[in-house]
Amino acid sequence: MATLTTPLQEVRIPAGQAWLYGDLALPAEFIGLVLFAHGSGSGRHSARNRQVALRLQQAGIATLLFDLLTPQEEEVDVHTREHRFDIALLTRRMEEAAAWAAVQPAVRGLPLGFFGASTGSAAALIAAAQLGPRVAAVVSRGGRPDLAGPAALRAVTAPTLLIVGANDREVLDLNEQALGLLQCEKRLAVVPGATHLFEEPGTLEQAANLAAAWFCRHLLRTEHLV
């Protein structure tokens, strides 16, 4: 099991002609690897995703938090916001990270999970749909699964958990609609008192616990298949 001092290894992930930077955390013992897709305007240093990642590490799950945009793209995006909603680009980066992980000796062959937040949820779901059985589970926190589109949502085969704050009404409605389109094992978990960013006391911890339980259940289920 992981401790609070699980070391982080900085890694570089090839993405076409560019490189993406990430932090790979490997607990002493782990049952799978979860890749994080950050939301609009965020990156691997997101405090909320790091808190969730820490909870997964404590549950015995390796994590990879990485920047879906290059430093140059991030600089442009600060002014134009053109990349953060480029779901096709973000999806491609998720697939490139998954391909990189598939050949790393430390995590090669492990069950793979995707965790997405905000717009990153759409990228995680589309990538999961395209990668099929290579993805064992998906979790979305305060996500925009609607941006994945009906066809991709219907094509997802990985068990999918949608976590939404009860007070994030518009996003909750969008997640309820997306839930109806998903054909895989699925669940919508509504966290009482939480708004979009889960800033209310205890709400992010609830989301992290829900994510850890979901990944543990489904990564363990597929461990013998890889």
N, C-alpha and C positions, 0 to 999 in steps of 0.2 A: 504494500500500500504506500501511497505517496505521503509525504509530510509537507509542512509549510515551506520547506527549504528545497523542494524539487528544483534541480538546476536547469537553467535555460541554455540551450545551444543555439546561437545565431546561425541561420542557414541562408543560402541563396538558391532561389528557384528559377530555372530558366523559363523565360516567357517570350518566345520568338527571338528577337534580337536584343531583348532587355532582360533584366534580372529583377526578381521580387525578393524582398527581404522578410525573413520570418524568425520566430522564436519557437523552437521545438523543445518540449518538456517531456522527459521520459521518467516516470516514476520507477521505483525499484522493481516493481512488478506491474505489468499492465496487460489488459485484455484486448485492446484495440486502440485505434488512433482516430481522433476527431479533428477535422479541419474547420476553421472558423472563417465565415464570410461576413465581414463587417458591414455596417450600414453606411448610408450616405454621409460623406464628409468625415469618416472615421478611418481607423487603421489598427495595426496590431497593438498599439499602446492604449486602446480603449479600456478604461478602468472597469467598465461593466463586463466586457467580455473577458478580461483578465480574472475578474472575480469568479465568473462562471467556469473558466478554464481551471482555476485553482480547485474548485469543488470537484471537477471531473478527475483531476490528478489525485485528489484525496480518495476518490472511488476506484483508483487503479486504472485510469485511462490516460494514455498519452495524448498530448494536444499540440496542434500547430496553429499558432496565430501568425498571420502574415499579411503584408500590405498587398491588397489587390491592385493597387496602382503603383507605378514607378514614382520616384521622387519628382521627375519632370512632369509626369501626368498630374500628380498632386498639386504642384505649383500652378499649373494651368487651371485645375479644377477649383482652386480657391477663388479664382476670379470669375470663371465662366460657369462652374457647376455642371460642365458638360459630360464628365466621366462618371460621376456618382450614380447617374440614372441610366448609364449605358449598360443595360442588363446583359447584352450579348458579350460585351468585353469582360464584364465581371464573371460571367459563366465560363468563358474560355479560360480565365485565370484559375478558377476553381478546378477545371479539368486538368490544367497544366500542373497545378499543385498535387492533384491526385496521382498523376502520372509520375511526378518526381518521387512521391512517397512510395510508389510501388516498386522502386528499384533501390531504395535505401536499406542497407543491411539491417539496421536496428528496428525497422518497422515493416519491412517487406513481408507481404502475405498476411498481415493482420486485418481483421475486420475493420472497415472504414465507416466513419460517421461524419455527417456534415451538420454544423451549427450555424444558422444564419440569423442576422438581426437586421431589421428595417429592410432596405432594398437588397441587402445581401441574402435575405431569405429567398427571394426570387431566383437569384443566381444559384443558390444551393439546390433548390428544387429542380430547376432545369437541368443542372449538371447531374443530379441524381437520376432524373428521367433518362438522360442520355447514357449514363454509365450502367444503368440497370442493376443486375445482381452484385456488382462490385461495391455498391453502397449498401450498408446494412441498416442504417437508420438516419433520419433527419429530424432536427429540432429547429423550430423557428421561434424567436423571442421578439415580440412586438414587431412582427414582420409584415411585409407586403407580398404575400404569396400570390395575390391577384396579378401582380406584374409579371408572373411567370406565364400567364395565359392559360386558357382552358385546356388546350391540347397537351401542354407539358404537364399540367396538374393531373390529367387523366392517365398520363404515361408513367407517373412515379410508381415504382413497385416497393421502395423501401418504406418500412413503417415510419409514419410521420406524426410528430407531436407539434401542435401549434399552441404557443403560450402567449396569452394576451392579458393586459391589465383590464380589470372590470370597468375602470373609468376612462378607458381609451376607446370611446364608443365607435368612432368612425372606423378605426382599424379593427375593432372587434367585429363589426358588420362585414368588413371585407374578408376577415378570416372565416367567418361562418359561411360565406359564399364559397370560399376556396375549399373548405371542408367538404361541402356537398359535391365538389368536382373530383376530389381525390378518390381513387378506386382501391387504394392500398389499405393496410391496417392503419388506423388513424385515430387521433384524439385531439379535442380542443380543450385546453386547460385554462380557466379564467382565474386570475389571481385577484382576490378581493382587495379593493382600495388602491390598486396600482394604476398609474397613468402610463403614458407611452414609454417613458424612460426608466420606469421602475425605480424612481427616486425615493419613494415613500419607505419609511423604516420597515425592514424585514421583507419587503416585496421581492427584491432581487434575490435574496437568499431562497425564497420559495421557488422562484423560477429556476435557480441553479439546482436545487434539490430535485425538482421535476425533471430537468434535463439529465441529471446524473442517473436517476432511476431508469429513465427511458433508454439511455445508451447502455447501461449495464445489462438491462434485460435483453436487448436486441443484439448487442455485440457478443454476449455470451452465447446467445442462440445460434449465431452463425460461425462461432469460433472453430467448430469442428469441420466446417465446410471449406476452410481456406488452407 
